[in-house]
Amino acid sequence: MGVILITHSMEEAARYAQRIVVMGGGQICLEGSTREIFLRDRAELLKAMVDVPESIKLAEELKSAGLPLEGVHLTKEELVQAITKAKGWA
């Protein structure tokens, strides 16, 4: 069974979607897995006036500040787990 979710919230898209279709001007701009779209196609997302989830931005800032985060973090839950592991709190 499939469900179509239409949203402007990239946090919702990251949390619930397995595949994303980004539309602009009535046309499909991007289509693919959630991780693929948010990581590989970031420049194309910006052209379509779509941003990445806040968890990705925060993870990038934490990495640039020296926190050794592993992997990709699309949701806040994934990011919390990665921070916990990186800090040795687990």
N, C-alpha and C positions, 0 to 999 in steps of 0.2 A: 504494500500500500504506500502511496506517496502523498505528501502534504505540501501544498504550496504556501509559503509564508512571504508576504510582501511587507518589507520593513525598510525604514531609513536608519535603523539602529544597527550598527555593525557589531555591537556587543551581542545583540540577539541573533544576528546571522551567524556569528562565530560559535555561539552556544548551541544553537539548534540545527543548523544546516549542515548537511554533508556535501552538498553541491550548491554553487551560487551562480546566478545569472545576473550580470550587471547590465542595466539598460540606460541608454542616454539618447535623447532625441527620437524616441520611439524605435530605436535599433538596439540589438544585442551588441554590447561592447566587449564583454568578457564572459566566459563560461568555463567552469571547472570545479575541482574540489575546493572546499573552503580554505584549507591550508595553502594550496597552490595559488589561489587567487590573492590571498592576503600577503603572501610572501614573494612570490615570483613576479606578480603583475602590479606591484605597488605604483609604478610610474603611470601605468594605464588607468589604475583606479583614480589617481589624482586628476588625470585628464577628464575622467567622467564625473569629477567633483564628488568622489567617494573617498573616505579616509579608512584607515585600518583601525581595528579595535584598540581601545586605550591600553589593554594589557600588553599589546605588542610594543607600543610606544614606551611604556614604563619599563618593560624588560630591556629595551635598547638603552635607555638611560641608566639602568642599574648595571648593565654590562659595561658601558663606557665609564662608569664610576668604579669599576674593578670587581664587581660581584660575579663570580664564575658560574653563571647560569648555563645549564645544559638544555638543548632542545629549543623548541618553538612553543610559545605560550599564547594560545588564541583566547583563552578565557581566564577570568580572574582566579578560578579554582586551580587551573594548570599553573598559573604564575605563583600562587601561594605555595603549591607543592614544590616547585622548583626553588623558590627562595628558602623554604624550610630545609631542603636537601643541601643547598649551597652553603647555608649557615651552620649545618651540622646539628640542627634541632630535631631531626627525626630519630 
